[in-house]
């Protein structure tokens, strides 16, 4: 729900953000080994720091050496390394070419369904998915899964990223049932590869939970988050930093439900939850001011654990602080929300946070501009989302507004539209109720004028 996604599970609009609320992930690293010298070590050192340009230079050296030596399988491994660096840098055309050449070399010089096929197939599939060519990606990734089963085994743990990427691409194509089958298989892989009570299974549980939360199956998602929490507590104790991610995910699932519910995108609502004076009934959407207590307890516990971590884990603390701020901001508890955001801003500026890498950089970037964390989709905009494009006409309303220093909206006005007056009125009403994580300058929230949002209304022809 961070930077709210406006796409649909089936039909033309597909779910766009499967790591909602979490800092963007780098491209998956395809691990290929090439015999050689210090260039290989230099390559992996650069990959670890995500210096993709330098990693590509090292890989180019290995590619040149393998071409000169006339070693096709060594060349395939070097090309896979090069493709991985190019994928990380966002150079999708070059990455695709490198992975394709590597795949061709293995097909012509290796054994059918050999383990050598896995990395070029995975890299090519990831690249096609990143380019939005999901139909092609599905074909390649399904082949990668089959090659894994035949060359390594049915329940090898290395399938985790492939299965997630395959499910994502199937989802984008509207093939939700197949996508869910692959995610269910991922859970079986985790159980068989690690064992029911092995803490390494937590990463699989979190992948499964995050995916199901983003696609609207809240019951499956929360069951997996709770199981991950129990597993970590049993193995590492109740104050383990490994609890931060599942606790934050559990809390975030309630914020996602606020957004997905009005769009008709909830697959599995939990039974009514009674907590204090609040009863969350299945028939009614959640009220953002009265979110279930489980979520608040989870996110506040995550902050406490991250703060007490020794040695400090700035990446986990930033995640927990931002999640806690968002939770209270959605509830319109502005004072508490801003305190969490201020703390996150200061943590993100520290030297230790900078050394923590990508998450700290993302946190600084996120706090440098407003981020929408709650938006009640206009009822008319939630209609006909599943209909194919040829059956509808799209109308729009573009609204300009200011995000104030407390994360609310002011000065909203329609600046352009081809919609009805009723649609325009609903767009204005929705933006007035929206809540934002405000922009921070020198540790303090500030107003941000001139923000715009275009609301799309789909009308049957």
C-alpha positions in Angstrom: 0.0 0.0 0.0 3.0 2.3 0.1 2.5 4.3 -3.1 -0.9 2.8 -3.5 -1.2 0.4 -6.4 -4.2 0.8 -8.7 -4.3 -2.5 -10.6 -6.5 -5.6 -10.6 -6.1 -9.3 -9.9 -7.9 -10.4 -13.0 -8.7 -8.7 -16.3 -6.7 -5.8 -17.7 -5.6 -4.3 -14.3 -3.2 -6.5 -12.4 -1.8 -6.1 -8.9 1.4 -4.1 -9.2 3.1 -4.0 -5.8 3.7 -7.3 -4.2 6.3 -5.8 -1.6 4.0 -3.1 -0.5 5.4 -1.1 2.3 8.8 -2.6 1.9 11.8 -0.9 0.3 12.2 -1.9 -3.3 14.3 -5.0 -3.9 17.2 -5.3 -6.2 17.1 -7.7 -9.1 17.6 -11.4 -7.9 21.3 -12.4 -8.0 21.9 -15.3 -10.3 24.8 -17.1 -8.9 27.1 -18.6 -11.5 30.7 -19.7 -10.9 33.5 -19.3 -13.4 36.9 -20.7 -12.9 39.5 -18.0 -13.0 41.3 -15.4 -11.1 40.7 -12.4 -9.0 38.2 -11.0 -11.5 35.6 -13.5 -10.2 36.2 -12.4 -6.6 36.1 -8.8 -7.7 32.8 -9.4 -9.5 31.1 -10.9 -6.4 32.4 -8.2 -4.2 30.8 -5.6 -6.5 27.6 -7.6 -6.6 27.5 -7.5 -2.8 27.7 -3.7 -2.8 25.3 -3.5 -5.8 28.0 -1.7 -7.9 26.5 -3.1 -11.1 28.7 -1.1 -13.5 31.9 -2.4 -11.9 30.5 -5.9 -11.7 29.7 -5.8 -15.4 33.3 -4.7 -16.1 34.6 -7.7 -14.2 32.2 -10.0 -16.0 33.2 -8.6 -19.4 36.8 -9.6 -18.6 35.7 -13.1 -17.7 33.6 -13.3 -20.9 36.6 -12.2 -23.0 38.9 -14.8 -21.4 36.4 -17.6 -21.9 35.9 -16.7 -25.6 39.6 -16.6 -26.2 40.0 -20.0 -24.5 37.2 -21.5 -26.5 35.5 -23.0 -23.4 31.7 -22.8 -24.2 30.4 -23.8 -20.7 32.8 -21.4 -19.0 31.7 -18.7 -21.4 28.0 -19.5 -20.6 28.8 -19.0 -16.9 30.6 -15.8 -17.5 27.7 -14.5 -19.7 25.3 -15.4 -16.9 27.3 -13.3 -14.5 27.4 -10.4 -17.0 23.6 -10.7 -17.5 23.1 -10.6 -13.8 25.1 -7.3 -13.5 23.2 -5.8 -16.5 19.9 -6.8 -15.0 20.9 -5.2 -11.7 21.8 -2.0 -13.5 18.4 -2.0 -15.4 20.0 -2.6 -18.8 17.3 -5.2 -19.8 18.2 -5.4 -23.5 21.8 -6.3 -22.8 20.9 -8.7 -20.0 18.5 -10.6 -22.2 21.2 -10.9 -24.9 23.7 -12.2 -22.4 21.3 -14.8 -20.9 20.1 -15.9 -24.3 23.7 -16.5 -25.5 24.5 -18.4 -22.3 21.4 -20.5 -22.6 22.2 -21.4 -26.3 25.8 -22.4 -25.3 24.5 -24.7 -22.6 21.9 -26.3 -24.8 24.5 -27.0 -27.5 27.3 -28.2 -25.3 25.7 -29.6 -22.1 23.3 -32.3 -21.2 19.5 -31.9 -21.6 18.0 -30.6 -18.4 21.4 -30.3 -16.8 22.1 -28.1 -13.8 24.0 -25.7 -16.1 20.7 -24.6 -17.6 19.3 -23.3 -14.4 21.0 -20.0 -14.0 20.6 -18.8 -17.6 16.9 -19.8 -17.5 16.3 -18.0 -14.2 18.2 -14.9 -15.3 16.3 -14.7 -18.6 13.0 -15.3 -16.9 13.7 -12.5 -14.4 14.7 -10.2 -17.2 11.6 -10.8 -19.2 9.4 -10.3 -16.1 11.2 -7.1 -15.3 10.5 -5.9 -18.8 6.8 -6.6 -18.4 6.9 -9.5 -21.0 5.1 -11.8 -18.6 3.8 -14.3 -21.1 7.3 -15.0 -22.3 8.6 -14.9 -18.7 6.1 -17.6 -17.7 7.4 -20.0 -20.4 11.0 -19.6 -19.4 10.4 -19.7 -15.6 8.3 -22.8 -15.9 11.1 -24.4 -17.8 13.5 -23.4 -15.1 11.3 -25.0 -12.4 11.2 -28.3 -14.5 14.9 -28.2 -15.0 15.4 -27.7 -11.2 13.2 -30.7 -10.5 15.0 -33.0 -12.9 18.5 -31.9 -12.1 18.4 -31.2 -8.4 15.2 -32.4 -6.9 11.5 -31.6 -6.4 12.0 -29.7 -3.1 15.3 -27.9 -3.6 15.3 -24.6 -1.7 16.9 -22.7 -4.6 13.5 -22.6 -6.2 12.2 -19.9 -3.9 12.8 -16.9 -6.1 11.9 -18.7 -9.3 8.5 -19.7 -7.9 7.8 -16.2 -6.6 8.7 -14.6 -9.9 6.6 -17.2 -11.8 3.6 -16.5 -9.5 4.0 -12.8 -10.0 4.1 -13.1 -13.8 1.1 -15.4 -13.8 -0.8 -12.9 -11.6 0.0 -10.1 -14.1 -1.6 -12.3 -16.8 -4.8 -12.8 -14.8 -4.0 -16.4 -14.0 -4.5 -16.2 -10.3 -5.4 -19.8 -9.7 -2.1 -21.0 -11.2 -0.2 -18.3 -9.3 -1.6 -19.5 -6.0 -0.7 -23.1 -6.9 2.9 -22.1 -7.3 3.0 -20.2 -4.0 1.4 -23.2 -2.2 4.1 -25.4 -3.7 6.7 -22.9 -2.4 5.3 -23.6 1.1 5.8 -27.4 0.5 9.4 -26.7 -0.7 10.1 -24.9 2.6 8.7 -27.6 4.7 10.5 -30.4 2.9 13.8 -28.6 2.3 14.2 -27.2 5.9 11.8 -29.1 8.1 8.7 -27.9 9.9 10.6 -26.3 12.8 13.7 -25.1 11.1 14.1 -21.3 11.3 15.3 -21.1 7.7 11.7 -21.8 6.8 10.8 -18.3 8.0 12.0 -16.7 4.7 9.6 -18.9 2.8 6.8 -18.1 5.2 7.4 -14.4 4.8 7.4 -14.7 1.0 4.2 -16.6 1.0 2.6 -14.2 3.5 3.7 -11.1 1.7 2.4 -12.4 -1.6 -1.0 -13.4 -0.3 -1.4 -10.2 1.6 -0.7 -8.2 -1.6 -3.1 -10.4 -3.6 -5.9 -10.1 -1.0 -5.9 -13.5 0.8 -5.6 -12.1 4.3 -6.4 -15.3 6.1 -3.6 -17.2 4.4 -1.2 -14.2 4.8 -1.9 -13.7 8.5 -1.7 -17.4 9.3 1.8 -17.5 7.7 2.9 -14.3 9.5 1.7 -15.8 12.9 3.4 -19.1 12.1 6.7 -17.3 11.3 6.4 -15.4 14.6 5.9 -18.6 16.6 8.7 -20.3 14.9 11.2 -17.5 15.6 10.1 -17.3 19.2 10.5 -21.0 19.7 14.0 -21.1 18.2 15.5 -17.7 19.1 13.3 -16.2 21.8 10.7 -13.4 22.2 13.2 -10.6 21.6 14.9 -11.8 18.5 15.4 -9.3 15.7 14.2 -12.0 13.3 10.7 -11.1 14.6 10.7 -7.6 13.2 9.8 -8.6 9.6 6.9 -10.9 10.4 5.5 -8.5 13.0 5.6 -5.6 10.5 4.1 -7.8 7.8 1.2 -8.7 10.0 0.5 -5.1 10.9 0.8 -4.0 7.2 -1.7 -6.6 6.1 -4.4 -4.6 7.9 -3.5 -1.5 6.0 -3.6 -3.4 2.8 -7.0 -4.7 3.7 -8.3 -1.1 4.0 -7.2 -0.5 0.4 -8.1 -3.8 -1.3 -11.5 -4.2 0.4 -13.3 -1.4 -1.5 -11.9 -2.7 -4.8 -13.4 -6.1 -4.2 -10.0 -7.7 -4.1 -10.2 -9.6 -0.8 -10.0 -13.4 -1.4 -10.1 -14.6 2.2 -11.4 -12.3 5.0 -10.8 -13.6 8.5 -13.8 -14.2 10.9 -14.9 -11.2 12.9 -12.2 -10.1 15.4 -13.4 -8.8 18.8 -10.9 -6.5 20.6 -12.0 -4.1 23.2 -14.9 -2.1 22.0 -14.3 -2.9 18.4 -15.9 -5.6 16.3 -14.6 -6.0 12.8 -17.4 -7.7 10.8 -16.9 -9.5 7.5 -19.8 -7.6 6.0 -18.4 -4.2 6.6 -15.1 -2.6 5.6 -12.6 -1.7 8.3 -12.7 1.8 9.7 -9.2 3.3 9.4 -9.6 4.9 12.9 -10.5 1.6 14.5 -7.9 -0.9 13.2 -7.6 -4.2 15.0 -5.5 -4.2 18.1 -3.4 -7.1 16.8 -1.8 -4.9 14.2 -0.9 -2.1 16.6 0.5 -4.5 19.1 2.6 -6.2 16.4 4.1 -3.0 15.0 4.9 -1.5 18.4 6.5 -4.7 19.5 8.6 -4.6 16.3 9.9 -1.1 17.2 10.8 -2.2 20.7 12.7 -5.3 19.4 14.5 -3.3 16.7 15.5 -0.6 19.2 16.9 -3.1 21.7 18.8 -5.1 19.0 22.5 -5.6 19.9 24.4 -5.1 17.7 22.1 -2.4 16.2 20.1 -3.2 13.1 19.3 0.1 11.5 17.6 -1.6 8.5 15.1 -3.3 10.8 14.7 -0.2 12.9 13.9 1.9 9.9 11.3 -0.7 8.7 9.6 -0.8 12.1 9.6 3.0 12.6 8.1 3.7 9.2 5.5 1.0 9.6 4.6 2.3 13.0 4.3 5.8 11.6 2.1 4.7 8.8 -0.1 2.7 11.2 -0.8 5.8 13.4 -1.1 8.1 10.4 -3.9 6.0 8.9 -5.6 6.1 12.3 -5.2 9.9 12.2 -3.1 9.8 15.4 -0.9 12.4 13.8 1.2 13.3 16.8 2.4 9.7 17.3 2.9 9.2 13.6 5.1 12.2 13.2 7.2 11.1 16.1 7.9 7.8 14.5 8.7 9.5 11.2 11.1 11.9 12.8 12.9 9.1 14.5 13.1 7.2 11.2 14.5 10.3 9.5 17.3 10.7 12.1 18.2 7.0 12.0 18.4 7.1 8.2 21.0 9.9 8.4 23.4 8.0 10.6 26.7 6.5 9.4 25.6 3.1 10.6 22.4 3.4 8.5 24.4 4.3 5.5 26.5 1.2 6.0 23.3 -0.8 6.2 22.9 -0.2 2.5 19.9 -0.1 0.3 17.1 0.1 2.9 18.6 3.2 4.5 18.9 4.9 1.1 15.3 4.0 0.3 14.2 5.3 3.7 15.9 8.7 3.0 14.3 8.8 -0.4 10.9 7.9 0.9 11.0 10.7 3.5 12.2 13.2 0.9 8.7 13.3 -0.8 5.1 12.6 0.2 4.0 9.0 0.1 0.3 8.1 0.0 -0.5 5.5 2.7 -4.3 5.6 2.8 -6.7 6.4 0.0 -10.4 5.4 0.0 -11.0 4.6 -3.6 -14.2 6.3 -5.0 -17.0 3.8 -5.3 -17.5 4.7 -9.0 -13.8 4.1 -9.7 -14.0 0.6 -8.2 -16.6 -0.5 -10.8 -15.8 -2.6 -13.9 -12.2 -3.2 -12.9 -12.3 -6.7 -14.1 -13.8 -6.0 -17.5 -11.6 -6.2 -20.6 -10.5 -2.9 -22.2 -12.7 -3.3 -25.2 -15.8 -3.4 -23.0 -15.2 -0.1 -21.3 -14.5 3.6 -21.8 -12.0 5.2 -19.4 -12.8 8.7 -18.0 -10.5 10.6 -15.7 -10.5 13.3 -13.0 -7.1 15.0 -12.3 -6.9 16.6 -8.9 -4.3 19.0 -7.6 -3.7 19.4 -3.9 -1.2 20.2 -1.1 0.1 17.5 1.3 0.4 19.4 4.6 3.1 18.9 7.2 0.8 16.6 9.2 0.1 14.3 6.2 -3.4 15.5 5.5 -4.6 17.2 2.3 -5.6 20.8 1.6 -6.3 23.1 -1.3 -7.7 20.3 -3.4 -9.2 21.2 -6.7 -10.1 19.5 -10.0 -7.7 20.9 -12.7 -8.8 18.6 -15.6 -11.5 16.0 -16.3 -13.6 14.4 -19.0 -15.8 12.7 -16.4 -19.2 13.4 -14.9 -19.8 15.8 -12.1 -20.5 12.9 -9.7 -17.2 11.3 -10.6 -15.4 14.5 -10.0 -17.1 15.0 -6.7 -16.1 11.4 -5.6 -12.5 12.0 -6.6 -12.4 15.2 -4.5 -14.0 13.4 -1.5 -11.5 10.6 -1.7 -8.4 12.9 -1.8 -9.7 14.9 1.1 -9.8 11.6 3.2 -6.4 10.4 2.0 -3.4 10.3 4.4 0.2 10.8 3.5 3.6 10.2 5.0 4.7 13.9 4.7 7.9 15.2 3.1 10.8 15.8 5.6 13.4 18.5 5.4 16.1 18.7 8.0 14.2 16.3 10.2 10.9 18.1 10.2 7.8 17.6 8.1 6.9 20.3 5.6 4.0 21.2 3.3 4.3 20.0 -0.3 2.1 22.0 -2.7 1.3 21.1 -6.3 0.7 17.4 -5.8 -1.6 15.7 -8.4 -3.5 12.5 -8.7 -5.4 11.2 -11.7 -8.4 9.0 -10.9 -9.6 6.7 -13.6 -13.3 5.7 -13.9 -14.2 2.8 -16.1 -17.6 3.0 -17.7 -19.3 0.3 -19.7 -19.7 1.0 -23.4 
